[in-house]
Amino acid sequence: MGSEIKKVGVIGAGLMGSGIAQVAAMRGFEVTLSDVNEVILQKGLERIREILGRLVEAYEKSSGSRGISADQQSKTLAAITCSLNSRDFLAADIVIEAAVENEVVKKMSSPRSPSQATESFSFPTRPRFRSRVWLRPTRFRKSLWACTS
């Protein structure tokens, strides 16, 4: 009997972060998307809206054999909450950092206490980018913090 991830936090609303948020929301997860300022955050959300809009067009043109319905689009957008407050990630079961090397973002996304992240693992990615993944501790598993750099 394992724990279930229901709430996903994504730090970084750029191309990679908004894509991660979109896919997570499409798969039924509650998503909190964050970045360093409102302009970048809204740009990421607009990117998600555009992609979902294209998927709806594909659905309509293909008579439902490709893409997503307008109802799925609405559900996906409703599952994404935008925030500039890192405290909103405390309720997340997993937090994925998908941000460029920016000291402000790195400080915003660092674990605040041992209860948030106690173990870490590293995986190589592109040199200018670093992604981190946190799993919040539950009664079924220990805390896990995975950092890709």
C-alpha positions in Angstrom: 0.0 0.0 0.0 2.0 3.0 -1.3 1.2 6.6 -1.0 -0.4 8.5 -3.9 0.8 11.7 -5.4 -2.2 14.1 -5.9 -0.6 17.6 -5.6 2.3 18.7 -7.8 4.3 21.9 -7.5 6.3 23.2 -10.4 8.8 26.0 -9.9 9.6 27.7 -13.2 7.0 28.7 -15.7 9.2 28.7 -18.7 9.0 26.3 -21.6 10.0 23.2 -19.5 8.1 24.2 -16.4 4.9 25.1 -18.1 5.0 21.8 -20.1 5.5 19.8 -16.9 2.6 21.7 -15.3 0.4 21.1 -18.3 1.0 17.4 -18.6 0.6 16.9 -14.8 -2.8 18.8 -14.9 -3.9 16.8 -18.0 -3.2 13.6 -16.0 -5.5 14.7 -13.2 -3.0 16.2 -10.7 -3.6 19.5 -8.8 -0.8 21.7 -9.9 0.7 24.8 -8.4 2.9 26.7 -10.9 5.3 29.4 -9.7 8.0 31.7 -10.9 9.9 34.8 -9.8 7.3 37.4 -11.0 3.8 37.7 -12.3 4.8 38.5 -15.9 6.8 35.3 -16.4 4.1 33.3 -14.6 1.3 34.6 -16.8 3.4 34.0 -19.9 3.8 30.4 -18.9 0.1 30.1 -18.3 -0.7 31.6 -21.7 1.7 29.1 -23.3 -0.4 26.3 -21.7 -3.6 27.9 -22.9 -2.3 28.1 -26.5 -1.2 24.5 -26.5 -4.5 23.3 -25.0 -6.3 25.4 -27.6 -4.4 23.6 -30.4 -5.3 20.3 -28.9 -9.0 21.2 -28.8 -8.7 22.3 -32.5 -7.2 18.9 -33.3 -9.9 17.1 -31.4 -12.6 19.0 -33.4 -11.0 18.5 -36.8 -10.4 14.8 -36.2 -13.9 14.2 -34.8 -12.5 13.2 -31.5 -9.8 10.8 -32.5 -6.9 13.2 -31.6 -6.4 16.0 -29.2 -8.6 16.8 -26.2 -12.2 18.0 -25.8 -13.1 21.6 -24.7 -14.3 20.0 -21.4 -10.8 18.4 -20.9 -9.2 21.8 -21.6 -11.4 23.5 -19.0 -10.6 20.8 -16.4 -6.8 21.0 -17.1 -6.8 24.8 -16.7 -8.9 24.6 -13.5 -6.3 22.1 -12.1 -3.5 24.7 -12.4 -3.1 27.4 -9.7 -0.5 30.1 -10.2 1.4 31.5 -7.2 4.4 33.7 -6.3 4.4 32.4 -2.8 6.8 29.4 -2.1 4.6 28.5 1.0 2.0 27.2 -1.4 4.3 24.3 -2.1 4.0 23.0 1.4 0.9 21.0 0.6 2.4 19.5 -2.6 3.3 15.8 -2.6 6.0 16.4 -5.2 7.7 19.7 -6.2 9.6 19.9 -9.5 12.0 22.7 -10.1 12.4 23.5 -13.7 14.2 26.9 -13.8 17.2 28.3 -15.4 20.2 29.0 -13.2 18.9 32.1 -11.4 19.9 32.6 -7.8 16.6 34.2 -6.9 14.7 31.1 -8.2 17.1 28.7 -6.5 16.7 30.3 -3.1 12.9 30.4 -3.6 12.8 26.7 -4.4 15.2 25.3 -1.8 13.8 23.0 0.9 13.0 25.0 4.0 13.3 22.2 6.6 14.4 18.6 6.9 10.7 17.6 7.0 10.4 18.9 3.4 13.5 17.1 2.0 15.9 14.8 3.7 17.5 12.7 1.0 18.9 13.8 -2.3 19.9 12.2 -5.6 21.5 13.9 -8.6 21.1 13.2 -12.3 22.9 15.0 -15.2 20.9 17.4 -17.4 21.7 20.2 -19.8 24.6 22.3 -18.3 22.7 25.6 -18.0 19.6 24.2 -16.4 18.9 22.4 -13.1 15.8 20.5 -12.2 14.9 19.3 -8.7 12.2 17.0 -7.5 10.9 16.8 -4.0 8.5 14.2 -2.6 6.9 15.3 0.6 7.1 12.8 3.4 4.0 10.7 4.1 3.3 7.9 6.5 4.1 5.4 3.8 7.5 6.7 2.6 10.4 8.7 3.8 11.0 12.1 2.3 12.8 12.2 -1.0 14.5 15.2 -2.7 16.0 14.6 -6.1 18.1 17.3 -7.7 19.2 17.2 -11.3 22.1 19.4 -12.2 
